[in-house]
């Protein structure tokens, strides 16, 4: 049985649930927060005077422009959030659930 949704098309409860599942929400938040990092870099470069050039990971010199700061902000946020998230995904897929039903 299908239920009409707000868009006018039919979607079962399982299809609607897949649209709102946990991994999709986490990925959406990750992308949005990385975008905020890019935007923050542009805003910093635009409104703060006398900035020195950022060094991505302390090694890669970037220009002291809006583009350089946006790359620095976005990549830094993506790394700071992405590495722990990748570790959580790795461990959660390989850990045995002692309460699992066989």
ChimeraX attribute file (.defattr): number of C-alpha atoms within 10 A of each C-alpha:
attribute: neighborCount
match mode: 1-to-1
recipient: residues
	/A:1	6
	/A:2	11
	/A:3	12
	/A:4	10
	/A:5	12
	/A:6	8
	/A:7	7
	/A:8	8
	/A:9	9
	/A:10	14
	/A:11	16
	/A:12	12
	/A:13	12
	/A:14	10
	/A:15	11
	/A:16	13
	/A:17	11
	/A:18	11
	/A:19	11
	/A:20	11
	/A:21	10
	/A:22	11
	/A:23	12
	/A:24	12
	/A:25	12
	/A:26	12
	/A:27	13
	/A:28	12
	/A:29	12
	/A:30	17
	/A:31	15
	/A:32	12
	/A:33	16
	/A:34	22
	/A:35	18
	/A:36	16
	/A:37	22
	/A:38	24
	/A:39	17
	/A:40	18
	/A:41	21
	/A:42	21
	/A:43	14
	/A:44	16
	/A:45	18
	/A:46	12
	/A:47	8
	/A:48	8
	/A:49	8
	/A:50	7
	/A:51	11
	/A:52	10
	/A:53	14
	/A:54	19
	/A:55	15
	/A:56	16
	/A:57	11
	/A:58	7
	/A:59	8
	/A:60	10
	/A:61	13
	/A:62	16
	/A:63	15
	/A:64	15
	/A:65	18
	/A:66	19
	/A:67	15
	/A:68	20
	/A:69	28
	/A:70	22
	/A:71	21
	/A:72	26
	/A:73	24
	/A:74	22
	/A:75	19
	/A:76	17
	/A:77	19
	/A:78	18
	/A:79	14
	/A:80	12
	/A:81	14
	/A:82	16
	/A:83	11
	/A:84	11
	/A:85	14
	/A:86	11
	/A:87	11
	/A:88	11
	/A:89	12
	/A:90	11
	/A:91	10
	/A:92	11
	/A:93	9
	/A:94	8
	/A:95	8
	/A:96	9
	/A:97	8
	/A:98	6
	/A:99	6
	/A:100	6
	/A:101	5
	/A:102	3
